[in-house]
Each structure stands twice: as structure tokens, then as C-alpha cells.
Amino acid sequence: MRNLIKDQSVRIKVAKVVFMYGLFILSVSLLQAQSKSENVLEPVASFGKHMAIGLSVNSKNSIFVSFPGYDGAGDNALLEVENGKRKPYPDKVWNTKGLQGNKKGHFVRIQDLYVDNQDNLWVLDSKPAPDGDIFKSASSHDKTGHFALIKINTKTKQVERVYDFQGLDKAHSALNDVRVDTKKQMAYLSDPGQAAIVVLDLRSGNLRTVLTKSPFTVAGDIVLKYDGKDMVDQNGHPFSSDVNGIALTRDGKYFYFKPINKNALFRIETRYLTDSTLSESALAAKVENMGDVGVTHGLIADDNGNIYLTNSETYSIRYLRPDGQIRVLVKDKNLLWPDSMGIGGDGYLYISCSQLQRQPAWNKGIDKTEYPYTAFRVKLPLP
């Protein structure tokens, strides 16, 4: 009888172990399935042969996409994509080429877009002069570039103000990305042409160019490589960009920035960046090195303090958490030079892919673009 009771006790213990192990395996499987479902790259819009670069999203999940080549056919410089439908934004007039550019209400060459926390769309119209053009896109012999920052209220679709960057070195500038702090009423821009950060006071329109040619804004000697080949132009010169991708935390406290061809990510508190009394050396002393994150292009911050970084060499988007850990959000072969990002009110990160490394300028005159150009989205990580 004792042996029978002992045998039953053993069976019960074994059954419990097997049951708990089964629950563990099921839990792991569910977590893996959930992780996979949250990290799937989803196409949201395609644009044929028209290169899309700038991208941002408002709280109503309207996607704004810009085309530096006027949609490849002279049709549109800026589109709104809503429920799958595309339309010129804010209207057809602004999307009509005009010799007088923004002064007559026409876009010239949009480089970046940014929706602020009040649902204003900031359009960075940036056409560098040949001396400042890092993307080999300059087609004119103008000695100065064209630069403007246009504020559009997405609730009314009205253009509320145009900044023309008086005081900017337009012969060498190549304004690339913009972020706006509505509380401080300041705009921060990366300028790879000058290897500098441009700080624009939105109230007065005055600007300052800071950290020029500093160790934090100048590219390193990293040569980008794709399909086993170096990314070089027809003269054998490697692609290189000084300070390019930037991000502003949602509370406006920190400004993140880095060159493409440099592994380190940097940040600085905006209270120092906006302090005009600080010398260049004093300002440089306030810059923090956040560690190596690899070659990256676009940057953006979410509500939880994560900094997202796109990487074309690894076809991935990673994010730096507030605790300093770096996680992979998504990795997909369709992330061909993931460029600009926007965060919607639906919990998704939206991404444009410019496929810059496949352009003829970097492939001995051969177009290796994989058409159509496509914008994607991926679910944001849980807090």
C-alpha cells in the first residue's frame, strides 16, 4: 500500500512538472508570435518611380511624404496620404514649380518634413548650391542655394509662416533635417554642408550656426558597403555625410545628432544649444557621447524616450532605450536606405526608403533602384 501511495505521489509530481513545462513552452511560443507580429514591416503606400525622402505623420495618422524631384515627373513635391488616397498638399498651387519659389507660394526642393506636438507640419525646402551638395543632386550653376522652412497648420491646411534663413551661408549650406520645439519656439537643423547645427529662433527668425566642423559633426572615414561593393561615385570618391540625422525628445530636453559616416551618437541639452552666450568651446564641452550605434541615417524620438535609428547596411531599424540598451525593432531587406520617420497616433512608426545607394550616381551611371518606391510602417515597442 505504501508503495502504491508513493508511486501515485511520484506520478502527480511528474504530471505537475510536465504541465508546468508545457505552460512555459506555450508562453514562450505566444511571446515569440507576439514579437513577430509586432515587428512585421507593412507597406502603406507606393510611389512608382518617384523617390520619396521626407516623411512625417500627424496625430490623425495622415502621412505626409515629400519628393525632392517633384514626384519624378514635375507633378508634386508634397503629398498627403490618407486612407490610401494621395493628394497634393497643402494644395496644387504650392506643388506647381515656380521661378520665385516660396516667395510666390511654390515648393522648390523639399528635403525633410516634421510634424510637431501641435500638429503643425514643418517643411524644409532645401536646394543646396553645388559646393554644398553631398547627394550629387545639384543640377544648376547657382553659387548660392535655396532654403526655406514653411509652417503649415494641418488642422486648417493653411501656410502660417515662411522662414528664409537670413544669415545662413547659402554657398556651402545643405540643410538636411529639422526638428521643432514648440515650447521654446526654436527649430534645430542639421547642416552636413557646413558640418554644423543651425539653431533658428522661430519668433524672430534669427539663426545661429554652432558646433561647426567639431568632432561631433564631422564624418569619420567609414566607407559604406552594399552587396560587397563600396559606395563610391564615378570618380571613386566614397559617399560621406557630416552631421545628418537628428532627433528631439518629446519633452524638448535633449537634442540627438550624428554624422552618417560615424559610429558615435551624440546629444546635448537644448538649454545649452539655445544659450547664445556660450562660446563654441563651452558648447562643445556640453556634448555627451552616447556610445557607438553604427552607421545610421534618420533619427526620431517617441513618447517613452526611445531614440530610433535607421541603418541601411543592416536593413534595420534599432532604438536606444532610456536605460542605454539598444534593441532591434525590425530587420527587413525592403529597408533600402530607410531615411525619414514619423510616429502616428496609432502606435506605429512610419518610414520612407530613398534607396540612395542604388542611384546611378553611386553605381557607375546604372540605375539599380528596386521599384516602386515604398513607405512602410512597423508597430512601436511596448513601454
N, C-alpha and C positions, 0 to 999 in steps of 0.2 A: 504493500500500500504506500509506504514511504517513497519507494522508487517511482511509483506511478505519479504521486504528487510532485516529486522532483522533476520528472520528465515533463509534466504539464507546465510547471513553472518555467522550465528552460524554453519550451515551445512558445510560451507567452512572451518571454523576453526577446526571443529571436524574431517573433512576429512584430513586436514593437520596433525593433531595430530596423527591420525591413520596411515597415510602414514609414518611419521617420526618414529613412534614406530615400524612399520613393517621393515623399513630400519635398525633400531637398532637391532632388533631380528635377521635379516638376517646377519648383520655384526658380531654379537656375534657367530652365528652358523658357519659362514665362518672361523672366528678366531679359534674356537674350533676344526673345522675339520682340519684346517691347523696345529694347535698344535699337534693334534693326529697323523696326517700323518708324522710330523717331528720327533715324539718321538716313532716311532714303531721300535722295535728291530728286525733286519733282520739277519737270518743266512747267513754266507758267505762261510763256509767250515766246514766239519765234519771229524773226525779222528778216528772213530770206538772206540776201547778200549784203544787208545793211549793218555795218558794225555798230553795236551798242556799247557804250562805255559807261557813262554816268547812270546811276540808278538810285532811287530813294522811294520810300513808301510813307504815306501818311496814316493817321490813326484809323481812317475809314478803309484802309487797305487798297487805296488807289496807288498803282505803281507808276512812277514817272521814270522815263527812260530817255536818254539823250544820245544823239548820233553826231559825232564830230564832222562827218562828211555829208551832213544834211540828208540823212537816211539813204546815202549812197546814190541817190538819183535827183537830189535837189528838192525833195518834197517836204521833209520835216526834219527839224533839228531837235524837237522835243515832243514826245508823245505821252499821253496818259493812257494806261491800260487798266480798264475797269470791267470786271466780269467778262474778260476775254475780248472786249471791244477796244480798239485803238483809235485815238483821235488827237489831232494837233492840240498842243497846249501852250499857252492858255487860249490861243485862237489861231486862225490861219495867217493873220497879218504878221504876228511875231515869227511865224515859220516860213515867211517869204524872204528870200535873200534881198538885201538892200545895200547899196553902196555906203550909206550913212550908218549902218549897223544900229546899235541900241538907241542912238540919238533919234532915229526915226521909227523905233519900235520893231526892230528886226534882230534876230539872233545871228551871230557871226560864226562862232565855232564853240559849242558847249563842251567843256571838259569834265565838269563834275556837278552833282546835284546833292542837296542836303535838306531834309525836312526837319525843322526844329520842333521843340516841345509844344509850340503853339500852332502847329500845322501850317507854318509858312514854308514855302519851297524856295530855297536859295539856289539860283542858277549861276554857276561860274562860267562865264563866256571868256574863253582864253585861247587866243591865237597868237602864239609866240612868233617873234621875228626869227629868221634862220639862225642867228647866233645863239638863241636861247632854246631852240627846239631840240629836245632829247629824243623825240619819237620819229624823227626823219619825215615829218609830215608837212613841213613848211613848203609852200608852193609859190610864194611871192618873193620879190626882191626888196620888200619893205625893210627899212632899217629899224623900225620900231614895231612892237606887237600891239595887238588889240586886247584889252582886258576890261571886263565889267562884271559886277556882281548884281544880279537882279533879284529883288524880293517879290515873290508872288504869294498872295493870300489864297490858299487852296479852298477856303470856305466861300470866297467870293469870286475867285479866279481873276482878281484884279492885280495888276502890277503896281506895287505901292512905292517902290523906290529903286533907282539905279545908281550904283556907285561906280565911278570911273577910275579909281586908283590914281588920283593925282599924287605925284611924288614918287611913284614906282619907277624903277629903272627898266623901262619897257624895251630897251635894246637887248637886254640879257635875261629878263624875267621869263618864266614859263610856269605861271601859277597852275597848280595841278589839282589839289583837293581843298575843300573848305568845310569848316565846322563853325557853328554859331552858338554863342551863349546869350540867350535872351535876357537873362537876369543882369549880367554885366553889360549887355549891349555891345559885345565885341565879337568880331569874326577872326578866326585863325586860319591861315592858309599855308600850304607847303609850296615852296618855290624851288624846284630842282634846278632851274636855270641859274639861279644865284646861290644855290646850296644854302638856303635860308628859310626862316619862318617870317611870314608877314602878319602883323597884328593890325587889324583895321577897327577903328572906333566907329561904330555904327551911328552914333549920334552926330558926330562932327564930320565924319568922312576922312579924318586924318589917319595916316598909317605910319607904322614903323617897321623897318626890316631888321630882324635880330638873328643872333647866332649864325651869322654869315660865315660860311666856309669853316665852321667849327668841326671838331672831331665827331660831333653828334649828327651833323647834317651832310657831311661829305661821304660819298660812297667808298667802299673798300675795293680791293682788287679781285673780288669774286666774279668769275665768268659763268653766266647761266648756261646750262646744258640741257638740250632736249633731243630725244631719240639718238643719244650718243654723240651729238654734234654741238659744238659751241655756238651760242647765239651771237653771230658777228655780221657786220654789214658787208657790202661788196668790196670794201677796202680792207677787210679783215679786222676792223675795229669792233671790240665787244660791246654789246649793249650795256649801258651803265646809267643808273639814275641816282642822283643825290636825293636828299630828303623828299619823300613821295607820299606814302600812306600816313594818315593822321587819324586820331580819334579823340573825342572829348567825352569824359564821363558825364553821366546824366545829371549829376549834381554840379557840374561845371568846375569841379575842384582840380582835376588833373587833365593835362593835355599830353597825349602819347604821340610819338612820331619816330620815323626811321627812314633811312635810305633803302631802296630795294636791294642794292648790292652790298648789304652789310647784315651780319647776323644779329647784332645787338638791337634791342628795343629800348627806347628812352622815354622818359616822361618828366614833366616839370609842373609844379603847381601854377595855376593861372594867375594867382595873386602876384607872383614874381614876373610872369610873362607880360602882364599888363602894367608893371611898375616902370614908368619911363625914367625914373631917377637912377635905376641900376645901370652900371656900366656893362659892357659886353662880358668882361671877365667875371664880374659879380653875378651876372645872369647865368653864365656857363657853370658857375660853382653850384647853382641850384638844380642842375640837371641830374636826374637819377638814372643809373643804368639798371634796367630790369632783367638783364640776362640775355642769353642767346635764344632767339626764336627762329633762326634760319632766314632764308630769302623770302620776303613777303611783298605783297602789293597793297591791297586795300585793308583798312582797319576800321572797326566800328565798336562802340561800347553799348551794352544793354543795361536794363534797369537793375540788374544784380551785380554790376561791376565787372562783368566778364569783358575782356577785350578780344574780339575776333580778328584773325589774321588769315588772309588768303595766301596760298602758296601754289604757284604754277608748276614747279619742278616735281612736287609730290602729288599734284592733282588733289589737293586737300584744303579744308578749312579747319583751323585749330583755334582754340581760345585759351587765353591766360586767365586763370581764376584769381579772385582777390587773395587767395592763400598762396599764390605763386606757382601753383601747379598748372601744367599745360596739358590740355586734353584735345583729342581729335574729335571734331564734331561730325565730319563726313569726309570720305575719300571716294572720288569717282573720276573715271577717265574723261568724263564730259566737262570737268572743270579745267577748261583750256584758257589759261591766264585769267582766273577769276579776279575781277577788278573792283567794281564798286558794290557796296552792300547797303541794304535798308532793312529796317525792322518794322513789321506791321503790327497792328493791334490784335492780330490773330495768333500771335505766338510763333510766327515764322520769320526766318532770316531769308531775305531775297538777295540774289546775286546776279550780276552781269558777267559775261565772259567775252573779253575782247579778242582773244586768240592772237595777241600781238606777236608772239613768237612764230606764227605761221604766215605772217605778212611777207610779201615779196622783198621788202627792204632787208629782211633777215634771212632770205633763202635764195640768194643769187638771182633775184628777179622772178622767182617762181611763187605763185600763189598756192599755199598749202592749207588754206583755210578749210575747215570742215563745216559746210553749210547745212542747215541755216544757222545764223547766229541765234542764240537762245538765252533766255533768262530763266533762272531756276529758283527754287525755294527749298528750305530744309527746316524741320522743326527745331526750335531752340531747346537747349537742355533744361531739365527741371532745376529749380533753385536748389 
